[in-house]
Amino acid sequence: MRDLPQNKKIILFDGLCNLCNSSVQFLIKRDSKDIFRFVSLQSELGKELLSKLPIAIQKTDSIILYESEAVFYYKSQAVFQIIKSLGGLFNLLLIFKLLPTYFTDTLYDFVAKNRYQWFGKKQYCLAPTKELKSKFLG
């Protein structure tokens, strides 16, 4: 596997999903500490990273926050870790972490299941602009 950047958190996302792409753009604008790098689940690197994780391939409609093969989060727990990394006023949203994971993951799954219907789907993954290329891997 290609060398991954040190001290960066890698967010694997559905590159065909309009909601996911908007979320990535939102995070890029607010990543003032340059913490995150992004990898589409559909890319070769995305598939390679997924193959290293103990997550069923069928469950890869989820956002995954990858820190290492031993440390990763998905579904609502990934969202909470991303919020925590952003810091600032976003930390107020961590109040929802007090809810049971079963509940937050069920809510996450409901949105994930309906995301194409509600927000649309792209035919192919978009290529990042020259300015944003350094934020994307693979």
C-alpha positions as a Markdown table, in Angstrom:
| # | Residue | x | y | z |
|---|---|---|---|---|
| 1 | Met | 0.0 | 0.0 | 0.0 |
| 2 | Arg | 1.2 | 3.5 | -0.8 |
| 3 | Asp | 2.6 | 5.5 | 2.1 |
| 4 | Leu | -0.1 | 7.4 | 3.8 |
| 5 | Pro | 0.5 | 10.9 | 5.3 |
| 6 | Gln | 1.6 | 10.9 | 8.9 |
| 7 | Asn | -0.5 | 12.7 | 11.5 |
| 8 | Lys | -3.5 | 13.0 | 9.2 |
| 9 | Lys | -6.9 | 11.5 | 9.6 |
| 10 | Ile | -8.3 | 10.0 | 6.4 |
| 11 | Ile | -11.9 | 10.2 | 5.7 |
| 12 | Leu | -13.3 | 7.6 | 3.3 |
| 13 | Phe | -16.5 | 8.8 | 1.7 |
| 14 | Asp | -18.9 | 7.9 | -1.1 |
| 15 | Gly | -17.6 | 9.9 | -4.0 |
| 16 | Leu | -20.9 | 9.5 | -6.0 |
| 17 | Cys | -23.1 | 10.9 | -3.2 |
| 18 | Asn | -24.0 | 14.6 | -3.4 |
| 19 | Leu | -24.6 | 14.7 | 0.4 |
| 20 | Cys | -21.1 | 13.2 | 1.0 |
| 21 | Asn | -19.4 | 15.5 | -1.5 |
| 22 | Ser | -21.1 | 18.5 | 0.1 |
| 23 | Ser | -20.0 | 17.3 | 3.5 |
| 24 | Val | -16.4 | 17.0 | 2.3 |
| 25 | Gln | -16.5 | 20.5 | 1.0 |
| 26 | Phe | -17.9 | 21.7 | 4.3 |
| 27 | Leu | -15.1 | 20.0 | 6.2 |
| 28 | Ile | -12.3 | 21.3 | 3.9 |
| 29 | Lys | -13.5 | 24.9 | 4.5 |
| 30 | Arg | -13.4 | 24.3 | 8.3 |
| 31 | Asp | -10.2 | 22.2 | 8.5 |
| 32 | Ser | -8.1 | 25.1 | 9.7 |
| 33 | Lys | -5.6 | 22.7 | 11.4 |
| 34 | Asp | -5.2 | 20.7 | 8.2 |
| 35 | Ile | -6.1 | 17.5 | 9.9 |
| 36 | Phe | -8.0 | 15.6 | 7.2 |
| 37 | Arg | -7.3 | 13.9 | 4.0 |
| 38 | Phe | -10.1 | 12.5 | 1.8 |
| 39 | Val | -10.4 | 9.2 | -0.2 |
| 40 | Ser | -13.3 | 8.2 | -2.2 |
| 41 | Leu | -14.6 | 4.7 | -1.4 |
| 42 | Gln | -14.7 | 4.0 | -5.2 |
| 43 | Ser | -11.0 | 4.8 | -5.7 |
| 44 | Glu | -8.3 | 2.1 | -5.8 |
| 45 | Leu | -6.8 | 3.5 | -2.5 |
| 46 | Gly | -10.3 | 3.5 | -0.9 |
| 47 | Lys | -10.8 | -0.1 | -1.9 |
| 48 | Glu | -7.3 | -1.0 | -0.6 |
| 49 | Leu | -7.9 | 0.7 | 2.8 |
| 50 | Leu | -11.3 | -1.0 | 3.1 |
| 51 | Ser | -9.7 | -4.4 | 2.5 |
| 52 | Lys | -7.5 | -3.8 | 5.5 |
| 53 | Leu | -10.4 | -3.1 | 7.9 |
| 54 | Pro | -12.7 | -5.6 | 9.6 |
| 55 | Ile | -15.8 | -4.1 | 8.1 |
| 56 | Ala | -18.1 | -6.1 | 5.7 |
| 57 | Ile | -17.8 | -4.7 | 2.2 |
| 58 | Gln | -21.6 | -4.5 | 2.2 |
| 59 | Lys | -21.5 | -1.9 | 5.0 |
| 60 | Thr | -19.2 | 0.5 | 3.1 |
| 61 | Asp | -22.1 | 2.9 | 2.4 |
| 62 | Ser | -20.8 | 4.6 | 5.5 |
| 63 | Ile | -18.3 | 7.3 | 6.2 |
| 64 | Ile | -15.1 | 5.9 | 7.7 |
| 65 | Leu | -12.5 | 7.8 | 9.6 |
| 66 | Tyr | -9.2 | 6.0 | 9.2 |
| 67 | Glu | -6.3 | 6.7 | 11.5 |
| 68 | Ser | -4.6 | 3.3 | 11.1 |
| 69 | Glu | -5.5 | -0.3 | 10.6 |
| 70 | Ala | -6.0 | -0.6 | 14.3 |
| 71 | Val | -7.8 | 2.8 | 14.8 |
| 72 | Phe | -10.8 | 3.6 | 12.7 |
| 73 | Tyr | -14.4 | 4.7 | 13.2 |
| 74 | Tyr | -17.5 | 4.4 | 11.0 |
| 75 | Lys | -21.1 | 5.5 | 10.9 |
| 76 | Ser | -22.1 | 7.9 | 13.7 |
| 77 | Gln | -18.9 | 7.3 | 15.7 |
| 78 | Ala | -16.9 | 8.6 | 12.7 |
| 79 | Val | -19.1 | 11.7 | 12.6 |
| 80 | Phe | -18.5 | 12.3 | 16.3 |
| 81 | Gln | -14.7 | 11.9 | 16.0 |
| 82 | Ile | -14.7 | 14.3 | 13.0 |
| 83 | Ile | -16.7 | 16.8 | 15.0 |
| 84 | Lys | -14.3 | 16.4 | 17.9 |
| 85 | Ser | -11.3 | 17.0 | 15.6 |
| 86 | Leu | -12.9 | 20.2 | 14.2 |
| 87 | Gly | -13.2 | 21.6 | 17.8 |
| 88 | Gly | -14.7 | 25.0 | 18.5 |
| 89 | Leu | -18.4 | 25.4 | 18.6 |
| 90 | Phe | -18.8 | 22.1 | 16.7 |
| 91 | Asn | -18.1 | 20.4 | 20.0 |
| 92 | Leu | -21.6 | 21.4 | 21.2 |
| 93 | Leu | -22.9 | 18.7 | 18.8 |
| 94 | Leu | -21.0 | 16.1 | 20.8 |
| 95 | Ile | -24.0 | 16.2 | 23.3 |
| 96 | Phe | -25.6 | 13.7 | 20.9 |
| 97 | Lys | -22.7 | 11.3 | 21.7 |
| 98 | Leu | -24.5 | 10.7 | 25.0 |
| 99 | Leu | -27.2 | 8.8 | 23.1 |
| 100 | Pro | -26.7 | 5.1 | 22.7 |
| 101 | Thr | -24.6 | 4.1 | 19.6 |
| 102 | Tyr | -27.4 | 1.8 | 18.5 |
| 103 | Phe | -29.7 | 4.8 | 18.2 |
| 104 | Thr | -27.2 | 7.1 | 16.5 |
| 105 | Asp | -26.1 | 4.4 | 14.1 |
| 106 | Thr | -29.8 | 3.6 | 13.3 |
| 107 | Leu | -30.3 | 7.3 | 12.5 |
| 108 | Tyr | -27.1 | 7.3 | 10.4 |
| 109 | Asp | -28.2 | 4.2 | 8.5 |
| 110 | Phe | -31.6 | 5.8 | 7.7 |
| 111 | Val | -30.0 | 8.8 | 6.2 |
| 112 | Ala | -27.4 | 6.7 | 4.4 |
| 113 | Lys | -30.1 | 4.5 | 2.9 |
| 114 | Asn | -32.0 | 7.4 | 1.5 |
| 115 | Arg | -29.1 | 9.8 | 0.6 |
| 116 | Tyr | -29.3 | 9.2 | -3.2 |
| 117 | Gln | -33.1 | 9.7 | -3.2 |
| 118 | Trp | -32.9 | 12.8 | -1.1 |
| 119 | Phe | -29.7 | 14.5 | -2.4 |
| 120 | Gly | -29.0 | 12.8 | -5.7 |
| 121 | Lys | -26.1 | 10.8 | -7.1 |
| 122 | Lys | -23.3 | 11.6 | -9.5 |
| 123 | Gln | -22.4 | 9.4 | -12.5 |
| 124 | Tyr | -18.8 | 9.5 | -11.5 |
| 125 | Cys | -16.5 | 10.8 | -8.8 |
| 126 | Leu | -15.5 | 14.5 | -9.3 |
| 127 | Ala | -11.8 | 15.3 | -9.6 |
| 128 | Pro | -10.6 | 17.9 | -7.1 |
| 129 | Thr | -9.5 | 21.3 | -8.3 |
| 130 | Lys | -5.8 | 22.2 | -8.3 |
| 131 | Glu | -6.2 | 24.1 | -5.1 |
| 132 | Leu | -7.8 | 21.1 | -3.3 |
| 133 | Lys | -5.7 | 18.3 | -4.8 |
| 134 | Ser | -3.4 | 18.1 | -1.8 |
| 135 | Lys | -6.4 | 17.2 | 0.4 |
| 136 | Phe | -7.3 | 14.1 | -1.6 |
| 137 | Leu | -5.4 | 10.8 | -1.8 |
| 138 | Gly | -5.7 | 8.1 | -4.4 |
